Amino acid sequence: GDGEGGDDLPRRPEIRPWDPSDAAVQDFPITTYQPVYFLAESLQDAKDRMRRYCEDLPRPFFALYNSHNSTVHIDRPIRRSVLEMPRT
């Protein structure tokens, strides 16, 4: 870049209404500026939308934290899976 507004300057990001289901599938490349920002009408609006989104997520089990003995109880057997990170 020559510092004169060449092609190396980041593009203006797109601003979309806050929608957790849209944000969940939005690609956010780590090597460039963030291409999309999600904007809520208020913090309460953001919390309400996130709460509704989370209520609809599938839950194959229920976990309950016991603060007296610092353990987590899971209501049914689960199988752990190991995620492989892609090599770059």
ZAMARGU-4260 file (C-alpha; in steps of 0.2 Angstrom, whole numbers, plus 5000, padded with zeros to 4 digits):
<rodrens>
0) 5000/5000/5000 | 5005/5017/4996 | 4995/5025/5010 | 4985/5034/4996 | 4969/5024/4998
5) 4974/5009/4987 | 4966/4992/4987 | 4974/4987/5003 | 4962/4997/5013 | 4948/4987/5022
10) 4931/4988/5014 | 4917/4995/5025 | 4908/4981/5034 | 4890/4976/5031 | 4879/4979/5046
15) 4864/4967/5048 | 4851/4966/5061 | 4856/4955/5076 | 4850/4937/5072 | 4859/4924/5081
20) 4854/4910/5068 | 4862/4921/5055 | 4877/4925/5065 | 4880/4907/5069 | 4883/4903/5051
25) 4892/4919/5046 | 4910/4916/5041 | 4922/4927/5051 | 4939/4926/5042 | 4954/4928/5055
30) 4966/4935/5042 | 4955/4950/5036 | 4944/4963/5044 | 4927/4958/5050 | 4915/4958/5035
35) 4899/4959/5045 | 4893/4967/5061 | 4877/4962/5069 | 4867/4976/5077 | 4854/4974/5090
40) 4841/4988/5095 | 4847/4987/5113 | 4856/4976/5125 | 4839/4969/5131 | 4834/4965/5112
45) 4851/4956/5110 | 4848/4946/5126 | 4830/4942/5121 | 4834/4936/5104 | 4849/4925/5110
50) 4838/4917/5124 | 4825/4913/5111 | 4838/4906/5099 | 4846/4895/5113 | 4829/4888/5118
55) 4827/4881/5101 | 4844/4872/5101 | 4843/4853/5101 | 4849/4846/5118 | 4854/4828/5118
60) 4857/4829/5136 | 4854/4840/5151 | 4869/4845/5163 | 4867/4852/5180 | 4881/4860/5190
65) 4882/4856/5209 | 4891/4871/5217 | 4892/4862/5234 | 4904/4849/5227 | 4909/4857/5211
70) 4903/4843/5200 | 4892/4842/5184 | 4878/4829/5184 | 4873/4823/5166 | 4855/4815/5165
75) 4860/4802/5153 | 4875/4793/5145 | 4884/4803/5132 | 4898/4799/5120 | 4913/4811/5119
80) 4919/4815/5102 | 4936/4823/5098 | 4936/4837/5085 | 4951/4837/5073 | 4957/4854/5069
85) 4961/4856/5051 | 4980/4859/5047 | 4985/4875/5038
</rodrens>
